[in-house]
Amino acid sequence: MDVLAALADSPAGRTSAELAKLCGISTSTCALLLTELEQGSWVARHPDRRYVLGAGLFKLVNGLRAQFPLLDRGREALTFLHRTLGAGCSMSRIGDRHLTTVDAVGHGTDGEHAVGQRFPIDPPFGLVAMAWRDDDAVDAWLRRVRPRLTETDAAQHRRVLADIRNRGYGAWRFGDAHAALHDRLAAVLASVDTSEQVARQLSTLMTMVTLESVTGVLESKLASTEFVVLPIFGRDGQPAYQIEIHLARPETLTLSDLDAALSHARQLLAAAVV
């Protein structure tokens, strides 16, 4: 799996020695793996001895399309939002306990938005996913957050959930008191020699404690808005997917332009959701 993942991130291909180094395995083990994968057409070898993903994986692709019907149409919506809003966009599938990133456009190759990345449905990441749930489901969700929320924090999250329902989507920014802290911590993470998983977890925690919702006051806070999260509803009336939009130049954006872009993206995806 590590070999296939490495090739997925290397469109130009990799040699057997390069793959062995990337995956932390011996060259002999890597050679044996590649031989097995090539026999199944899961990888293919070019004349220059570089390996790439093979046509045998199309069966998996078709299976994923059946399970995740938004894969094709989702890329169209993400590309539209990226071009229209000048934003980095990602799409996540909403599960019972996690959000799973299924595609991203405009984020580069940073691990924070890597396809396949999972986030627990905790505030603030799960607020849009939970906004249309009933009171009992929301109460149970808030009780399982760790560390335990104070009554004040829980009440604030309920107010944000109401704002999201009223607006139809969520919007957040880094608070004035926290923006400098976020930038400094991001710089520290970039300079510390730590594992990708630890860095990602610290970055996630940092985001949780520095974001503040501006959903209910977006008319006056759009210029400072950093993130917008758009729910894509399933047939049960609950969000089945969500699109996370990292606005790059909100100072040139009007609320009517944003609403129009989000409405069009939702229309692109509505018929594909099962």
C-alpha positions in Angstrom: 0.0 0.0 0.0 2.9 2.4 0.7 4.4 1.7 -2.7 1.0 2.4 -4.4 0.6 5.6 -2.4 4.1 6.7 -3.3 3.3 6.2 -7.0 0.0 8.0 -6.7 2.0 11.0 -5.6 4.5 10.6 -8.4 2.9 11.1 -11.8 6.3 10.9 -13.5 7.0 7.6 -11.9 9.7 6.3 -9.5 12.5 3.8 -9.8 12.6 0.7 -7.6 15.4 2.2 -5.5 13.6 5.5 -5.1 10.4 3.7 -3.9 12.4 1.6 -1.5 13.9 4.7 0.1 10.5 6.5 0.2 8.7 3.6 1.8 11.5 2.6 4.2 11.9 -0.9 2.9 14.9 -2.8 1.5 15.6 -2.7 -2.2 15.1 -6.5 -2.5 11.7 -6.4 -0.8 10.6 -3.5 -3.0 11.7 -5.4 -6.1 9.6 -8.4 -5.1 6.6 -6.2 -4.4 6.9 -4.4 -7.7 7.1 -7.8 -9.5 3.9 -8.9 -7.9 2.1 -5.6 -8.6 3.3 -5.6 -12.2 1.9 -9.1 -12.7 -1.5 -7.9 -11.6 -1.2 -4.7 -13.7 -1.4 -2.6 -10.6 1.8 -1.0 -11.6 3.5 -0.6 -15.0 7.2 -0.2 -15.8 8.4 2.3 -18.4 11.4 1.7 -20.6 13.5 3.9 -18.4 12.7 1.5 -15.5 10.4 4.0 -13.7 7.3 2.5 -12.3 3.8 4.2 -12.5 0.3 3.1 -11.5 -1.1 0.5 -13.8 -4.4 -0.1 -15.6 -5.3 -2.8 -13.2 -6.4 -0.2 -10.7 -9.3 0.9 -12.9 -11.4 -1.8 -11.2 -10.8 0.0 -7.9 -11.5 3.3 -9.4 -14.9 2.1 -10.6 -15.6 0.6 -7.2 -14.8 4.0 -5.6 -17.1 5.8 -8.0 -19.9 3.5 -7.0 -19.3 4.1 -3.3 -18.5 7.8 -3.6 -20.7 9.1 -6.4 -19.4 12.7 -6.0 -15.9 11.9 -7.1 -16.3 13.0 -10.7 -18.9 15.7 -10.2 -17.2 16.9 -7.1 -14.0 17.7 -9.0 -16.1 19.9 -11.3 -17.6 21.8 -8.3 -14.2 22.2 -6.6 -12.6 23.5 -9.8 -15.5 26.0 -10.3 -15.2 27.3 -6.7 -11.4 27.5 -7.0 -11.5 29.5 -10.2 -14.5 31.7 -9.1 -13.4 32.5 -5.6 -9.6 32.2 -5.9 -9.8 29.7 -3.1 -8.3 26.4 -2.0 -11.1 23.9 -1.9 -11.5 20.4 -0.5 -14.4 18.0 -0.2 -15.1 15.6 2.7 -17.4 12.7 3.1 -19.3 12.9 6.4 -19.3 9.7 8.4 -20.6 8.8 11.8 -17.5 10.0 13.7 -15.1 11.3 11.0 -14.8 13.6 8.0 -12.7 12.0 5.2 -11.2 14.2 2.5 -12.0 12.8 -0.9 -10.7 15.5 -3.2 -8.9 18.8 -3.1 -8.2 21.6 -5.6 -5.9 24.6 -5.1 -4.3 23.4 -1.9 -1.0 22.2 -3.4 0.3 19.0 -1.9 0.3 19.9 1.8 -0.6 17.1 4.1 -3.3 19.1 5.9 -5.6 18.7 2.9 -4.3 15.3 1.7 -6.9 13.0 0.1 -7.8 10.3 2.5 -7.0 12.5 5.6 -9.6 11.9 8.4 -10.7 14.4 11.0 -12.9 13.7 14.0 -16.3 15.3 13.9 -15.5 17.6 16.8 -16.1 21.4 16.9 -15.3 23.3 14.7 -14.9 20.7 12.0 -18.2 18.9 12.6 -20.4 21.9 13.1 -21.8 21.9 9.6 -22.2 18.2 9.6 -24.2 18.4 12.8 -26.2 21.6 12.2 -29.3 19.8 10.9 -29.4 17.0 13.5 -32.1 16.9 16.2 -31.5 18.1 19.7 -30.8 14.7 21.2 -28.1 13.9 18.6 -26.5 17.3 19.1 -26.5 16.9 22.9 -24.9 13.5 22.6 -22.3 14.9 20.2 -21.4 17.7 22.5 -21.1 15.4 25.5 -18.5 13.2 23.8 -16.1 16.0 22.9 -12.8 15.6 24.8 -11.7 17.5 26.8 -15.3 18.0 28.1 -16.9 21.2 27.1 -18.0 23.8 29.6 -21.7 24.8 29.6 -20.6 28.1 28.2 -18.7 26.4 25.3 -21.6 24.0 24.6 -24.1 26.9 24.5 -21.8 28.8 22.1 -21.6 25.8 19.8 -25.4 25.5 19.8 -25.7 29.2 18.8 -23.3 28.6 15.9 -25.3 25.5 14.8 -28.4 27.7 14.7 -26.5 30.4 12.7 -25.4 27.7 10.2 -28.9 26.4 9.7 -30.2 30.0 9.1 -27.4 30.8 6.7 -27.2 27.5 5.0 -23.5 27.2 5.4 -20.8 28.1 8.0 -18.1 30.7 8.0 -15.1 31.2 10.2 -12.1 33.5 10.7 -9.1 33.6 13.0 -9.9 35.9 15.9 -8.0 39.1 16.2 -6.3 38.0 19.4 -5.4 34.6 17.9 -4.3 35.4 14.4 -0.7 36.3 15.4 -0.5 33.2 17.6 -1.7 31.0 14.7 1.0 32.4 12.4 3.7 32.0 15.0 2.7 28.4 15.8 2.6 27.6 12.1 6.1 28.9 11.7 7.3 26.8 14.7 5.7 23.6 13.3 7.4 24.3 9.9 10.8 24.5 11.6 10.6 21.6 14.0 11.8 18.2 12.9 8.7 16.2 13.8 6.6 13.5 12.1 4.0 14.4 9.6 1.3 12.9 11.8 2.3 14.9 14.9 2.5 18.1 12.9 -0.9 17.5 11.4 -2.4 16.8 14.8 -0.9 20.0 16.3 -2.0 22.0 13.3 -5.6 20.6 13.8 -5.6 21.5 17.5 -4.2 24.9 16.8 -7.0 25.6 14.3 -9.6 24.4 16.8 -8.6 26.9 19.4 -8.0 29.9 17.2 -11.1 29.8 14.9 -14.2 31.8 15.6 -17.5 31.6 13.8 -18.7 34.7 11.8 -21.6 32.8 10.3 -24.3 35.0 11.9 -22.5 38.3 11.2 -21.1 37.5 7.8 -22.5 40.7 6.2 -20.0 42.7 8.3 -17.2 40.2 8.6 -16.8 38.8 5.1 -13.5 40.7 4.5 -11.8 38.9 7.4 -13.4 35.5 6.7 -10.9 32.7 6.3 -13.0 29.6 5.8 -16.5 28.7 4.4 -17.9 25.2 4.8 -20.8 24.3 2.4 -23.0 21.2 3.2 -24.1 18.9 0.4 -27.3 17.2 1.5 -28.2 13.6 1.0 -31.6 12.2 0.3 -32.3 11.9 4.1 -32.0 15.7 4.4 -28.7 15.5 6.3 -25.3 16.7 5.1 -23.6 13.8 3.3 -20.6 15.7 2.2 -19.2 19.1 2.8 -16.9 21.5 0.8 -14.3 23.4 2.8 -13.3 26.7 1.1 -10.2 28.6 2.2 -10.7 32.1 0.9 -7.6 33.7 -0.5 -8.8 37.2 -1.4 -12.1 38.0 0.5 -11.5 41.7 0.3 -12.6 41.6 -3.4 -15.6 39.3 -2.7 -19.1 40.4 -2.1 -21.7 38.3 -0.2 -23.9 38.1 -3.2 -21.0 36.7 -5.3 -20.2 34.2 -2.6 -23.8 33.0 -2.3 -24.1 32.7 -6.0 -21.0 30.6 -6.3 -22.1 28.3 -3.4 -25.5 27.9 -4.9 -24.1 26.9 -8.3 -21.7 24.4 -6.7 -24.5 22.8 -4.7 -26.6 22.5 -7.9 -23.7 20.8 -9.6 -23.6 18.1 -6.9 -27.3 17.8 -5.9 -28.2 15.1 -8.5 -25.1 13.0 -7.7 -25.7 12.5 -4.0 -27.2 9.2 -2.9 
